[in-house]
């Protein structure tokens, strides 16, 4: 069982005395990652949990809360969290199942997803986005088959915590596409086979409960080509700090490497995550020359990206940025929000003493990368979720705005 602690007031498990013996530090319960059918909704679920100290969602209410990222498809609601005993757990609910995550003891959900799929939609290890690495392995090795430990694969993303890898992937449920969720603890060896490839022995994560939600056997139809891992592609996209990467990748890929959104139309495409606040639309891409660009547009400005033509990052206009908060950060397609927040809070501003590759790792080998930072500031008296971006040889400096 998992015990949650919160704001320093622990829920003590059985057999732990008070005032004697070794007492583990209480760690605040927190949401690390959340997805609905592959759409990143981490910030929204974190806000729900931090405000109400729970996440309660009734059956069939997920679309009302988060929108519908894939109409006509089954979608799992997936939450990765850490409890007060320094263990992660993963909650998974189908569209027609309720979610009840509270401050009390929690277990990971039973794993009922099949051991095969056609595409990796999202992957998170201990609060760090590892989608690019899992997708690359899945596409080139015919599935997720780890030969090294997770910490060797992804790094110790959350030191001192027993971590979990959560994966959202495309499969089928009968004839209907299903955006399913599954997970593995850090000591397990994931075994998720790509459709059309031979499975590597028995799945270590597949319990007898596989049929509890009507999951089919192997299906080789509804196969979709995965997002490209070379050539022009979208690495990351954000609207005011709300992650819209998967939606933008779909738009970009379906229009053969082009993305056009008229000024004032971002809310139509992505809804309004923060009404009454100014929000920048941000897209990080890679071009044919293996160079990364960051495109930034204000709400009333259009976005036009053509992957077949030479691209340049949007130049920064106006005074140097000052921030009251780091909302989101991405380096070469890898989520580095937690690291940037920690640096910003500890140093009362974002200043780098080492190179970006030393700070974050070489997140995309062979590509000239950029760091995109979405931060909170003000335009006049109006809150503004703005973006600043830097090349990998730059030295960012974003002072704290008091």
C-alpha positions in Angstrom: 0.0 0.0 0.0 1.2 3.5 -0.6 0.8 6.2 2.1 0.6 9.8 1.2 2.1 12.6 3.2 1.1 16.3 2.7 2.7 19.6 3.7 4.7 17.9 6.5 1.7 16.0 8.1 2.4 12.3 7.5 0.0 9.4 7.6 1.9 6.8 9.5 1.8 3.2 8.3 1.3 0.2 10.6 4.2 -0.6 12.9 5.8 2.8 13.0 6.2 4.2 16.4 6.3 7.9 17.4 9.3 9.6 18.8 11.8 6.7 18.5 13.7 4.7 15.9 14.5 5.8 12.4 11.9 8.1 11.0 11.9 8.7 7.2 11.3 12.3 6.1 7.8 12.9 5.0 7.6 13.7 1.3 4.6 15.8 0.0 2.2 13.8 -2.1 2.3 15.2 -5.6 1.3 14.5 -9.2 4.2 13.9 -11.5 2.4 13.3 -14.9 -1.1 13.0 -16.2 -2.4 12.1 -19.7 -5.8 11.6 -21.3 -5.4 9.5 -24.4 -1.8 10.8 -25.0 -2.7 14.5 -24.4 -0.5 15.9 -21.6 -2.8 17.4 -18.9 -0.3 17.3 -16.1 -0.7 21.0 -15.1 -4.5 20.7 -15.0 -4.5 17.5 -12.8 -1.8 19.0 -10.5 -4.0 22.1 -10.1 -7.0 19.8 -9.2 -5.0 17.8 -6.7 -3.3 20.8 -5.1 -6.6 22.7 -4.8 -8.8 19.9 -3.5 -6.2 17.4 -2.1 -7.8 14.8 -4.3 -8.7 14.0 -7.9 -12.3 12.7 -8.2 -13.7 12.3 -11.7 -16.9 10.4 -12.5 -17.2 7.9 -15.4 -17.5 9.5 -18.8 -16.5 13.0 -17.4 -13.0 13.1 -18.7 -14.0 14.9 -22.0 -15.8 17.6 -19.9 -12.6 18.3 -17.9 -9.9 17.9 -20.6 -11.5 18.0 -24.0 -11.5 15.1 -26.5 -8.0 14.7 -28.1 -9.1 11.8 -30.3 -12.9 11.6 -31.0 -14.2 8.1 -31.7 -11.3 6.4 -30.0 -11.1 4.8 -26.6 -8.8 6.8 -24.3 -7.3 5.9 -20.9 -6.8 8.5 -18.1 -3.3 8.0 -16.7 -1.8 9.6 -13.6 1.7 9.1 -12.3 2.2 10.3 -8.7 4.6 9.9 -5.8 3.4 9.2 -2.2 4.7 10.0 1.3 6.8 6.9 1.4 8.9 7.9 -1.6 7.2 5.4 -4.0 5.5 6.1 -7.3 2.2 4.7 -8.3 0.3 4.8 -11.5 -3.5 5.2 -11.8 -5.2 4.1 -15.0 -8.9 4.5 -15.7 -10.9 3.8 -18.9 -13.3 6.3 -20.3 -16.2 4.7 -18.5 -14.4 4.2 -15.2 -14.2 6.7 -12.3 -11.0 8.1 -10.8 -10.5 8.6 -7.1 -7.0 9.7 -6.0 -6.9 11.0 -2.5 -4.4 11.9 0.3 -4.8 8.4 1.7 -3.2 5.1 0.8 -3.1 4.3 -2.9 -2.2 1.3 -5.1 -1.3 1.3 -8.7 -4.2 0.2 -10.9 -4.3 -3.3 -12.3 -2.5 -3.6 -15.6 -5.0 -4.7 -18.2 -3.6 -3.3 -21.4 -2.4 -5.7 -24.1 1.3 -6.3 -24.6 1.4 -5.0 -28.2 0.7 -1.7 -29.9 1.3 0.4 -33.0 2.6 3.7 -31.7 4.0 5.2 -28.5 2.1 8.4 -27.7 3.7 9.4 -24.3 6.1 8.0 -21.8 7.2 9.4 -18.4 9.7 8.0 -15.9 9.5 9.5 -12.4 8.2 12.8 -13.7 10.5 13.2 -16.6 9.3 13.0 -20.3 11.0 10.1 -21.9 8.7 9.8 -24.9 11.4 10.4 -27.5 13.7 7.7 -26.2 10.8 5.1 -25.8 9.4 6.0 -29.3 12.9 5.6 -30.9 13.4 2.2 -29.3 9.8 1.1 -30.1 10.2 2.1 -33.8 13.7 0.7 -34.4 13.7 -2.4 -32.2 10.2 -3.5 -32.9 9.0 -2.7 -29.4 10.0 -1.7 -25.9 12.5 -4.3 -24.9 15.0 -3.0 -22.3 18.4 -4.6 -22.0 19.6 -2.1 -19.3 17.9 -0.9 -16.1 15.6 2.1 -16.3 18.0 4.2 -14.4 20.7 3.3 -16.9 18.3 4.1 -19.8 16.9 7.4 -18.5 19.0 8.5 -15.6 18.0 8.6 -12.0 15.2 11.1 -12.7 14.0 11.3 -9.1 16.8 10.3 -6.7 15.7 8.5 -3.5 12.3 7.6 -5.0 11.2 4.2 -6.2 10.1 5.2 -9.7 7.6 4.0 -12.2 7.6 4.2 -16.0 4.2 5.1 -17.4 3.5 4.6 -21.2 0.6 5.6 -23.3 0.4 3.8 -26.6 -1.9 3.1 -29.5 -3.5 -0.3 -29.8 -7.0 -1.6 -30.7 -10.0 -2.7 -28.6 -12.1 -4.8 -31.0 -12.2 -2.7 -34.2 -11.8 0.6 -32.4 -8.5 2.4 -31.8 -7.5 2.5 -28.2 -5.1 5.0 -26.6 -4.1 2.7 -23.7 -2.0 3.2 -20.6 0.4 0.8 -18.9 3.3 1.0 -16.5 6.3 -0.8 -15.0 8.2 -0.3 -11.8 11.9 0.5 -12.1 13.0 -3.1 -11.3 10.8 -4.6 -14.0 11.8 -5.2 -17.7 9.1 -3.7 -20.0 8.0 -5.9 -22.9 5.7 -4.0 -25.3 5.9 -5.4 -28.8 5.1 -3.3 -31.9 2.4 -4.7 -34.1 3.8 -6.8 -36.9 6.8 -7.9 -34.9 7.4 -11.2 -33.0 6.9 -10.9 -29.3 10.0 -11.6 -27.2 8.9 -14.3 -24.9 6.1 -13.9 -22.3 5.1 -10.4 -21.2 6.3 -9.8 -17.6 3.6 -7.2 -17.1 0.6 -9.0 -18.5 -1.7 -10.3 -15.6 -4.5 -12.8 -16.1 -6.9 -9.8 -15.9 -6.1 -8.9 -19.5 -9.7 -9.5 -20.6 -11.3 -7.5 -17.7 -11.9 -4.5 -20.0 -12.6 -6.5 -23.2 -9.1 -6.2 -24.6 -8.7 -8.1 -27.9 -5.9 -10.4 -28.9 -3.3 -9.4 -31.5 -4.6 -7.1 -34.2 -2.6 -5.9 -37.2 -5.2 -3.6 -38.7 -5.5 0.1 -37.8 -1.7 0.4 -38.1 -0.6 4.0 -38.3 2.8 5.2 -39.2 4.6 6.6 -36.1 5.7 10.2 -36.0 9.1 10.7 -37.8 12.3 10.4 -35.7 14.4 12.0 -38.5 14.0 14.9 -40.9 11.7 17.9 -40.2 9.5 17.2 -37.2 7.8 18.8 -34.1 9.6 18.1 -30.8 7.5 20.2 -28.5 4.5 22.6 -28.5 2.9 24.6 -25.7 0.0 27.1 -25.4 0.5 29.2 -22.4 2.3 26.4 -20.6 -0.3 23.8 -21.5 1.4 21.0 -23.4 -0.1 20.6 -26.8 2.7 18.6 -28.4 0.7 15.6 -29.5 -2.0 17.8 -31.1 0.5 19.9 -33.0 2.4 16.9 -34.2 -0.8 15.5 -35.6 -1.6 18.7 -37.4 2.0 19.0 -38.7 2.3 15.4 -39.9 -1.2 15.3 -41.4 -0.4 18.4 -43.5 3.0 17.0 -44.6 5.3 19.1 -42.6 3.3 22.3 -42.5 1.4 24.2 -39.8 -0.7 27.3 -40.2 -2.9 28.8 -37.5 -4.4 32.3 -37.9 -4.0 34.9 -35.2 -6.7 34.6 -32.5 -7.5 31.0 -33.4 -5.4 29.2 -30.8 -8.3 28.9 -28.4 -10.3 27.2 -31.2 -7.7 24.5 -31.6 -6.5 24.0 -28.0 -9.2 25.6 -25.8 -8.3 28.2 -23.2 -6.2 26.8 -20.4 -5.9 30.1 -18.5 -8.7 32.6 -19.3 -7.9 36.2 -18.7 -4.2 35.7 -19.1 -2.0 36.4 -22.2 -0.5 33.2 -23.6 2.2 32.6 -26.1 2.0 29.7 -28.6 5.3 27.9 -28.8 6.5 25.2 -31.2 10.0 23.6 -31.2 10.9 21.9 -34.5 13.9 20.3 -36.2 14.7 21.0 -39.9 16.4 19.0 -42.6 19.8 20.3 -41.5 19.4 18.8 -38.0 19.0 22.3 -36.5 16.3 23.1 -33.9 14.1 26.2 -34.1 11.6 27.7 -31.7 8.6 29.5 -33.1 6.8 31.9 -30.8 3.5 33.7 -31.5 1.4 36.0 -29.4 -2.3 35.1 -29.3 -3.2 37.6 -32.0 -0.3 36.7 -34.2 -0.4 33.9 -36.8 1.9 30.8 -37.0 3.2 29.6 -40.3 5.8 26.7 -40.3 6.9 24.9 -43.4 9.2 22.0 -42.8 10.3 21.9 -46.5 11.8 25.4 -46.3 14.6 27.0 -44.3 13.4 28.0 -40.9 14.6 30.5 -38.3 13.7 30.9 -34.7 11.4 33.8 -33.8 13.7 36.7 -32.7 13.1 38.0 -29.2 11.6 41.5 -29.1 11.4 43.9 -26.1 13.3 44.0 -22.8 15.1 40.9 -21.4 12.7 38.6 -19.6 11.9 38.8 -15.9 9.9 36.0 -14.4 7.9 35.3 -11.2 7.7 31.6 -12.0 9.0 29.0 -14.5 6.0 27.2 -15.9 7.5 24.8 -18.5 10.9 24.1 -20.1 12.0 21.9 -22.9 15.5 21.2 -24.2 15.7 19.4 -27.6 12.4 17.6 -27.1 13.1 16.6 -23.4 11.0 18.0 -20.6 13.5 19.9 -18.3 10.9 21.8 -16.3 11.7 20.3 -12.9 15.5 21.1 -13.3 14.8 24.7 -14.5 12.3 25.3 -11.7 14.8 24.1 -9.1 17.6 26.3 -10.5 15.2 29.3 -10.7 14.0 28.9 -7.1 17.4 28.1 -5.6 19.2 31.0 -7.4 16.4 33.5 -7.4 16.6 33.5 -11.2 17.6 31.2 -14.0 21.4 31.4 -14.5 23.5 28.6 -16.0 27.1 28.0 -14.8 27.6 24.9 -17.0 26.7 24.2 -20.7 23.2 23.1 -21.4 24.4 19.6 -22.4 26.2 19.3 -19.0 23.1 20.6 -17.2 20.5 18.5 -19.0 22.4 15.8 -20.9 22.7 15.5 -24.7 18.9 15.0 -25.2 19.1 14.8 -29.0 22.5 13.7 -30.2 23.6 15.1 -33.5 21.1 18.0 -33.4 21.8 21.6 -32.7 19.3 22.0 -29.8 17.4 24.9 -28.3 16.0 25.5 -24.8 12.5 26.9 -24.7 11.2 28.3 -21.4 7.6 29.3 -20.7 7.5 31.7 -17.7 5.1 33.9 -15.9 5.5 37.6 -16.1 3.3 40.7 -16.6 2.4 42.8 -19.6 1.1 45.9 -17.8 -1.1 44.5 -15.1 -2.1 41.4 -17.1 -0.5 38.1 -16.3 1.5 36.9 -19.4 2.6 33.3 -20.0 5.5 34.2 -22.2 8.4 32.3 -23.9 12.1 32.9 -24.1 14.4 30.5 -26.0 18.2 30.0 -26.3 20.7 28.1 -28.4 22.7 25.4 -26.7 25.8 27.6 -26.5 23.9 30.5 -25.0 23.9 31.4 -21.3 20.3 32.1 -20.3 19.7 34.7 -17.6 16.1 35.2 -16.4 16.0 37.2 -13.1 13.3 36.6 -10.6 10.5 39.2 -10.8 9.5 40.3 -7.3 
